[in-house]
Amino acid sequence: MNMDKHRRWTYSITKLVFWTTLFAGTLLFMCFQSHPPSGSQTVYPKVKWDGNPQWEKRVKLSARSRSGHFSVLVTGAAGFVGSHVSAALKRRGDGVVGLDNFNSYYDPSLKRARQKLLEEKGVFVIEGDINENKLLKKLFDIVAFTHVMHLAAQAGVRYAMKNPGSYIHSNIAGLVSLFEASKSANPQPAIVWASSSSVYGLNTKVPFSEKDRTDQPASLYAATKKAGEEIAHTYNHIYGLSITGLRFFTVYGPWGRPDMAYFFFTKDILKGKAISVFQGSNNKSVARDFTYIDDIVKGCLGALDTAEKSTGSGGKKKEDAQLRVFNLGNTSPVPVTKLVSILEKLLEVKAKRNVLPLPRNGDVMFTHANISYAQKEFGYKPTTDLQMGLQKFVNWYLDYYSISEKKTY
């Protein structure tokens, strides 16, 4: 009987490894035929970097850190999480160089506004793509980065149904490109990168633990992040890269992403437009473990500070290197219906709700983070509840878009 159980277990593991390898291989093959999302041309001129001494000077100045601090390359630096993390690193004395392709997945002017704020703080954000191998090599030649905070990615669950190639381009090909540049750098940097809570997919065990199964993705976005975790394991195993993955749980707050529900709910409620609120069977509301941006930033810095050095040199591994993955959430799932109610009170406008069944577009019914591992390793402890966090977001939103709270819609 025990022997039969062992055989079944061995078969299951073998089958899982086989399909995971086949899946990752297929995605890697697709990446060579994929293209980034298209969109309108930006009005901002792209600064030439090849052979430009002024460009190199700005990179070196931005990367300069206080004594004993880190020098960090932040990809996706003009993004929501990337801009907040970059600012926090710079505030505490780390050298920071940003990289962002400013694509048009959402309004690039918001990314440019974040870039402007970072430039005022002394952070140079380079316009470029993580798939530009020559650019990455140039950056590592100019600066001996101690760490890479890799936050560039094609985000969003539903958009994958419209532009699947963009996810392969950014989340897989881009990740491989970054790992390739990092493993060849001397010294090799330690890498902290953004995975996602979406990797838990159809998992029903709550709260979600890093030890839970992640082989049932519910969306292409989740599948690319899961593939990224497997690729990270490979580069850690072969090349000695120190790699830490962070599974973010529904990050929200000022300077957020317009494609997120709390953001476009705010916009539509103020305009008097109806919003779609999804529910599952038995009229259960969709729930999310909403995590405020400041708490996520603390988690990112905690992961960075506890990351051990990579162990390779010249593209060759010398000894085993650190490989970790952490949940970064709030541990308090909130129904989306409650999110809407809080926004109604803060905006002083009644929402027009369309309650609809949850579509099969990659979304899941709930997320709930177990953060005990992050608490143990670097003292991660979120402190902002949804009411407080949304108040800060609404204050920012009304100010950024110059909306009078007394304006009638």
Buried (B, 14 or more C-beta within 10 A) or exposed (E): EEEEEEEEEEEEEEEEEEEBEEBBEEBBEBBEEBEBBEEEEBEEEEEEBEEEEEBBEBBBEBBBBEEEBBBBBBBBBBBBBBBBBBBBBBEEEBBBBBBBBBBBBBEBEBBBBBBEBBBEEEBBBBBBBBBBEEBBBBBBEBBEBBBBBBBBBBBBBEBBBEBBBBBBBBBBBBBBBBBBBBBBBEEBBBBBBBBBBBBBBEBEEBBBBBEBEBEBBBBBBBBBBBBBBBBBBBBBEEBBBBBBBBBBBBBBBBBBBEBBBBBBBBBBBBEEEEBEBBBBEEEEBBBBBBBBBBBBBBBBBBBBEBBEBBBBBEBEBEEEBBBBBBBBBBBBBBBBBBBBEBBBEBBEBEBEBEEEEBEEEBBBBBBBBBBBBBBEBBEBEBEBEBEEBBBBBBEBBBEEEEBEEEEEE
